[in-house]
Amino acid sequence: MSTSGQAHDEAKQAIIAELDHLEILDNQGNVSARIGYCVTLFFGEGGTLEKRRAAFNIYKHYCSLFVDHLSHYQAPGSDSVRRLNDLSFLDKSEAKIERIPEKEPLDFAVFSHGQTGKAEDDDGVGHFGFAASCVAPDQPGELMPVDRSSLSAFISAGWVRKHGHARLLELVRDWSSQLKPFHGICGLSVIFDIIYSSTAAKLHSFPYIKRFPGLHCGDSSMFTVEIQPHSSEYLFTTNWLTVLSADFSQKVGGKEKLVAVMGPTCPIHDYEGGIIIQAGDQAQIGDVNRGLVLDDYRRVADALKSIRFEDYQVGLFPVPEPLDAVEETMKWIGRFD
């Protein structure tokens, strides 16, 4: 890479890192959301001990990487939030994983809430968090027989600038190999409070979602709700990294066809169980107001459009009146079209 090219990349990364200082405020001046990186993976068989162990192993890895930035945790099978002083809670949590019946849903989380004071180079409050939701399929005859589980990990832009996008890709590849997801994404995202976020708080992020197409909407839970009456053959969305299982990649022609379509600026990486499509050298947010179009993001979205889920009845996020949530959801889903 030329000196000028390297300087340009460093300048882009510095701009992204400034997102750590951005606060999305509510009408009272309280922080309702921030901007950072998000990794979200959707997987099946969440009621099995094998998949729950895989999700928990990723959780442990996340905790070990970011312990200096974390302050609270929610143990498996518990509704209470506790202060995190060290990683000793993981042993007890892992034992609970083994005991909770497979037919019962299983959630666990860890996050930063308030200044931790654990590291001089702390990358900011609220930019780190991990939540997993492992569910068993409904019994036959129920209205929504589906087994759709997910995990989401949030990482500050400052950490990514310090360690590099290649390191972030490595994390996504490692976690995908362990979990064997249907599909998933990694890129810049709105980040809400992982435990206490409200509909009102999410409403204040809507202008950012509208203006910056590279931002994930910040909450994947409504997708899992909306897709329940359907099969697991549909994709949520795309971003800087888009994870596809081998089955999902075959639905759009397979890896060889995708390589030909993507071109050199969108490399495709293998993991144990599927592929990861990379839209450009690093994550971007774009800007509708300034006409900054994300061509690589568009290329990925176009190649995967045929398997994109579009049958929304409620919508992914709250919108201000008189806008319609489903209409705005469809605009966001098709933002790269």
C-alpha positions as semicolon CSV with decimal commas, in nm:
position;residue;x (nm);y (nm);z (nm)
1;M;0,000;0,000;0,000
2;S;0,129;0,348;-0,086
3;T;0,206;0,603;0,182
4;S;-0,088;0,816;0,071
5;G;-0,319;0,512;0,072
6;Q;-0,208;0,417;0,421
7;A;-0,259;0,772;0,544
8;H;-0,610;0,772;0,393
9;D;-0,697;0,447;0,571
10;E;-0,563;0,578;0,900
11;A;-0,770;0,893;0,856
12;K;-1,085;0,686;0,798
13;Q;-1,014;0,478;1,108
14;A;-0,956;0,791;1,316
15;I;-1,294;0,926;1,206
16;I;-1,463;0,598;1,300
17;A;-1,291;0,600;1,640
18;E;-1,444;0,941;1,708
19;L;-1,779;0,761;1,723
20;D;-1,685;0,654;2,075
21;H;-1,750;1,012;2,181
22;L;-2,089;1,036;2,013
23;E;-2,389;1,015;2,244
24;I;-2,748;0,984;2,123
25;L;-2,952;1,175;2,379
26;D;-3,318;1,164;2,478
27;N;-3,535;1,468;2,543
28;Q;-3,407;1,493;2,900
29;G;-3,042;1,488;2,793
30;N;-2,980;1,129;2,903
31;V;-2,774;0,893;2,686
32;S;-3,017;0,662;2,506
33;A;-2,771;0,499;2,264
34;R;-2,416;0,506;2,132
35;I;-2,235;0,395;1,817
36;G;-1,990;0,106;1,800
37;Y;-1,934;-0,234;1,643
38;C;-2,179;-0,520;1,660
39;V;-2,141;-0,892;1,591
40;T;-2,473;-1,077;1,571
41;L;-2,510;-1,447;1,486
42;F;-2,835;-1,639;1,442
43;F;-2,831;-2,012;1,503
44;G;-3,057;-2,312;1,541
45;E;-3,081;-2,598;1,793
46;G;-3,056;-2,350;2,077
47;G;-3,228;-2,596;2,305
48;T;-2,943;-2,846;2,277
49;L;-2,661;-2,860;2,527
50;E;-2,407;-2,864;2,243
51;K;-2,514;-2,526;2,106
52;R;-2,555;-2,376;2,452
53;R;-2,201;-2,479;2,536
54;A;-2,076;-2,326;2,211
55;A;-2,253;-1,996;2,282
56;F;-2,119;-1,993;2,637
57;N;-1,763;-2,061;2,520
58;I;-1,787;-1,755;2,296
59;Y;-1,924;-1,562;2,594
60;K;-1,622;-1,667;2,802
61;H;-1,386;-1,560;2,525
62;Y;-1,556;-1,222;2,504
63;C;-1,530;-1,176;2,881
64;S;-1,159;-1,261;2,878
65;L;-1,091;-1,011;2,599
66;F;-1,286;-0,720;2,746
67;V;-1,289;-0,780;3,122
68;D;-1,132;-0,437;3,183
69;H;-1,430;-0,272;3,017
70;L;-1,711;-0,472;3,179
71;S;-1,893;-0,391;3,498
72;H;-2,205;-0,612;3,531
73;Y;-2,335;-0,952;3,433
74;Q;-2,657;-1,152;3,422
75;A;-2,606;-1,518;3,506
76;P;-2,779;-1,797;3,311
77;G;-3,126;-1,867;3,446
78;S;-3,132;-1,542;3,646
79;D;-3,321;-1,215;3,600
80;S;-3,095;-1,020;3,834
81;V;-2,795;-0,810;3,736
82;R;-2,482;-0,832;3,949
83;R;-2,161;-0,634;3,977
84;L;-1,864;-0,792;3,799
85;N;-1,539;-0,780;3,993
86;D;-1,349;-1,055;3,814
87;L;-1,423;-1,361;3,600
88;S;-1,485;-1,603;3,886
89;F;-1,859;-1,591;3,812
90;L;-1,801;-1,785;3,489
91;D;-1,746;-2,121;3,662
92;K;-2,080;-2,107;3,843
93;S;-2,251;-1,982;3,528
94;E;-2,109;-2,267;3,324
95;A;-2,239;-2,519;3,578
96;K;-2,588;-2,369;3,539
97;I;-2,569;-2,424;3,164
98;E;-2,543;-2,796;3,229
99;R;-2,842;-2,804;3,465
100;I;-3,106;-2,590;3,293
101;P;-3,350;-2,815;3,099
102;E;-3,326;-2,792;2,723
103;K;-3,697;-2,705;2,692
104;E;-3,640;-2,385;2,892
105;P;-3,502;-2,071;2,726
106;L;-3,156;-1,968;2,837
107;D;-3,021;-1,611;2,844
108;F;-2,695;-1,471;2,974
109;A;-2,525;-1,134;2,938
110;V;-2,233;-0,915;3,040
111;F;-2,195;-0,542;2,981
112;S;-2,048;-0,208;3,083
113;H;-2,274;0,021;3,282
114;G;-2,111;0,330;3,427
115;Q;-1,737;0,394;3,458
116;T;-1,554;0,074;3,547
117;G;-1,230;0,241;3,650
118;K;-1,044;-0,076;3,559
119;A;-0,827;0,052;3,279
120;E;-0,663;0,384;3,199
121;D;-0,738;0,333;2,829
122;D;-1,104;0,249;2,882
123;D;-1,282;0,295;2,550
124;G;-1,598;0,441;2,694
125;V;-1,908;0,351;2,888
126;G;-2,171;0,141;2,717
127;H;-1,962;0,034;2,419
128;F;-1,914;-0,322;2,538
129;G;-2,173;-0,590;2,597
130;F;-2,264;-0,946;2,511
131;A;-2,606;-1,110;2,521
132;A;-2,707;-1,460;2,418
133;S;-3,060;-1,595;2,387
134;C;-3,081;-1,973;2,343
135;V;-3,431;-2,105;2,287
136;A;-3,580;-2,447;2,226
137;P;-3,833;-2,502;1,947
138;D;-4,200;-2,481;2,033
139;Q;-4,386;-2,807;2,062
140;P;-4,559;-2,941;1,747
141;G;-4,900;-2,783;1,705
142;E;-4,797;-2,451;1,861
143;L;-4,855;-2,136;1,658
144;M;-4,488;-2,059;1,597
145;P;-4,275;-2,375;1,585
146;V;-3,928;-2,230;1,544
147;D;-3,584;-2,270;1,692
148;R;-3,411;-1,937;1,628
149;S;-3,146;-1,835;1,878
150;S;-2,901;-1,548;1,866
151;L;-2,604;-1,385;2,029
152;S;-2,483;-1,027;1,997
153;A;-2,148;-0,883;2,097
154;F;-2,071;-0,510;2,111
155;I;-1,722;-0,365;2,080
156;S;-1,605;-0,003;2,085
157;A;-1,473;0,168;1,773
158;G;-1,160;0,261;1,968
159;W;-1,080;-0,105;2,033
160;V;-1,119;-0,186;1,663
161;R;-0,895;0,103;1,566
162;K;-0,632;-0,014;1,815
163;H;-0,640;-0,383;1,718
164;G;-0,749;-0,358;1,355
165;H;-1,031;-0,481;1,137
166;A;-0,834;-0,798;1,064
167;R;-0,857;-0,885;1,434
168;L;-1,232;-0,823;1,428
169;L;-1,265;-1,052;1,126
170;E;-1,065;-1,316;1,313
171;L;-1,310;-1,298;1,605
172;V;-1,611;-1,337;1,377
173;R;-1,451;-1,630;1,195
174;D;-1,359;-1,805;1,520
175;W;-1,702;-1,755;1,678
176;S;-1,881;-1,866;1,361
177;S;-1,672;-2,183;1,345
178;Q;-1,773;-2,267;1,700
179;L;-2,142;-2,180;1,676
180;K;-2,223;-2,285;1,315
181;P;-2,485;-2,008;1,268
182;F;-2,745;-1,985;0,990
183;H;-2,622;-1,634;0,917
184;G;-2,495;-1,321;1,088
185;I;-2,342;-0,977;1,051
186;C;-2,060;-0,762;1,181
187;G;-2,025;-0,389;1,135
188;L;-2,103;-0,050;1,283
189;S;-2,425;-0,029;1,479
190;V;-2,638;0,169;1,715
191;I;-2,572;0,029;2,065
192;F;-2,845;0,032;2,328
193;D;-2,833;-0,056;2,696
194;I;-2,817;-0,433;2,682
195;I;-3,054;-0,487;2,975
196;Y;-3,262;-0,177;3,036
197;S;-3,314;-0,021;2,693
198;S;-3,668;0,104;2,627
199;T;-3,881;0,172;2,323
200;A;-3,856;0,544;2,397
201;A;-3,477;0,522;2,404
202;K;-3,468;0,341;2,070
203;L;-3,687;0,604;1,910
204;H;-3,410;0,863;1,944
205;S;-3,173;0,659;1,725
206;F;-3,408;0,662;1,426
207;P;-3,256;0,974;1,258
208;Y;-2,913;0,806;1,269
209;I;-3,045;0,486;1,116
210;K;-3,210;0,688;0,838
211;R;-2,902;0,897;0,760
212;F;-2,620;0,640;0,790
213;P;-2,700;0,322;0,591
214;G;-2,391;0,139;0,717
215;L;-2,532;0,138;1,071
216;H;-2,710;-0,171;1,193
217;C;-3,041;-0,077;1,356
218;G;-2,904;-0,192;1,689
219;D;-3,163;-0,451;1,790
220;S;-3,204;-0,792;1,628
221;S;-3,470;-0,923;1,865
222;M;-3,764;-0,807;1,652
223;F;-3,628;-1,001;1,356
224;T;-3,643;-1,323;1,560
225;V;-4,001;-1,240;1,656
226;E;-4,114;-1,152;1,304
227;I;-3,957;-1,456;1,140
228;Q;-4,104;-1,709;1,385
229;P;-4,403;-1,813;1,171
230;H;-4,164;-1,872;0,880
231;S;-3,886;-2,118;0,807
232;S;-3,522;-2,050;0,889
233;E;-3,434;-1,998;0,523
234;Y;-3,428;-1,619;0,525
235;L;-3,151;-1,370;0,588
236;F;-3,190;-1,072;0,823
237;T;-2,961;-0,812;0,666
238;T;-2,606;-0,749;0,546
239;N;-2,322;-0,530;0,675
240;W;-1,944;-0,499;0,655
241;L;-1,916;-0,872;0,727
242;T;-2,200;-1,103;0,633
243;V;-2,185;-1,459;0,765
244;L;-2,353;-1,737;0,566
245;S;-2,370;-2,105;0,648
246;A;-2,288;-2,345;0,365
247;D;-2,663;-2,404;0,317
248;F;-2,734;-2,031;0,297
249;S;-2,452;-1,968;0,050
250;Q;-2,586;-2,245;-0,174
251;K;-2,922;-2,066;-0,188
252;V;-2,749;-1,785;-0,379
253;G;-2,530;-2,001;-0,601
254;G;-2,246;-2,103;-0,371
255;K;-1,904;-1,960;-0,297
256;E;-1,762;-1,974;-0,651
257;K;-2,051;-1,776;-0,795
258;L;-2,031;-1,523;-0,512
259;V;-1,656;-1,477;-0,563
260;A;-1,720;-1,395;-0,929
261;V;-1,996;-1,149;-0,843
262;M;-1,822;-0,979;-0,550
263;G;-1,494;-0,891;-0,718
264;P;-1,161;-0,804;-0,554
265;T;-1,294;-0,540;-0,313
266;C;-1,529;-0,789;-0,144
267;P;-1,317;-1,090;-0,045
268;I;-1,482;-1,407;0,081
269;H;-1,337;-1,593;0,378
270;D;-1,400;-1,951;0,480
271;Y;-1,486;-2,065;0,828
272;E;-1,569;-2,412;0,954
273;G;-1,928;-2,432;0,836
274;G;-1,965;-2,154;0,581
275;I;-1,830;-1,828;0,444
276;I;-1,793;-1,463;0,543
277;I;-1,835;-1,192;0,278
278;Q;-1,636;-0,875;0,347
279;A;-1,763;-0,546;0,202
280;G;-1,447;-0,341;0,161
281;D;-1,134;-0,309;0,370
282;Q;-1,310;-0,171;0,677
283;A;-1,654;-0,093;0,814
284;Q;-1,817;0,233;0,705
285;I;-2,140;0,414;0,783
286;G;-2,200;0,612;0,462
287;D;-2,412;0,928;0,467
288;V;-2,734;0,982;0,276
289;N;-2,720;1,358;0,335
290;R;-2,375;1,388;0,179
291;G;-2,428;1,135;-0,097
292;L;-2,167;0,891;0,041
293;V;-2,270;0,562;-0,118
294;L;-2,130;0,231;0,006
295;D;-2,075;0,051;-0,324
296;D;-1,925;-0,264;-0,169
297;Y;-2,214;-0,288;0,075
298;R;-2,452;-0,254;-0,220
299;R;-2,276;-0,533;-0,406
300;V;-2,316;-0,774;-0,115
301;A;-2,680;-0,679;-0,054
302;D;-2,768;-0,725;-0,420
303;A;-2,612;-1,072;-0,435
304;L;-2,810;-1,185;-0,129
305;K;-3,138;-1,004;-0,194
306;S;-3,323;-1,319;-0,303
307;I;-3,297;-1,471;0,047
308;R;-3,367;-1,153;0,242
309;F;-3,661;-1,167;0,483
310;E;-3,924;-0,907;0,393
311;D;-4,254;-1,026;0,539
312;Y;-4,267;-0,783;0,832
313;Q;-4,593;-0,725;1,017
314;V;-4,482;-0,503;1,305
315;G;-4,141;-0,361;1,214
316;L;-3,789;-0,366;1,353
317;F;-3,777;-0,037;1,542
318;P;-4,004;0,242;1,670
319;V;-4,054;0,544;1,446
320;P;-4,193;0,893;1,515
321;E;-4,549;0,975;1,413
322;P;-4,691;0,991;1,151
323;L;-4,439;0,746;0,999
324;D;-4,531;0,378;0,967
325;A;-4,297;0,128;1,135
326;V;-4,337;-0,142;0,869
327;E;-4,279;0,103;0,583
328;E;-3,967;0,240;0,749
329;T;-3,846;-0,112;0,824
330;M;-3,877;-0,205;0,456
331;K;-3,686;0,109;0,358
332;W;-3,408;0,016;0,599
333;I;-3,400;-0,347;0,482
334;G;-3,364;-0,220;0,124
335;R;-3,127;0,067;0,202
336;F;-2,852;-0,070;-0,025
337;D;-3,081;-0,154;-0,318
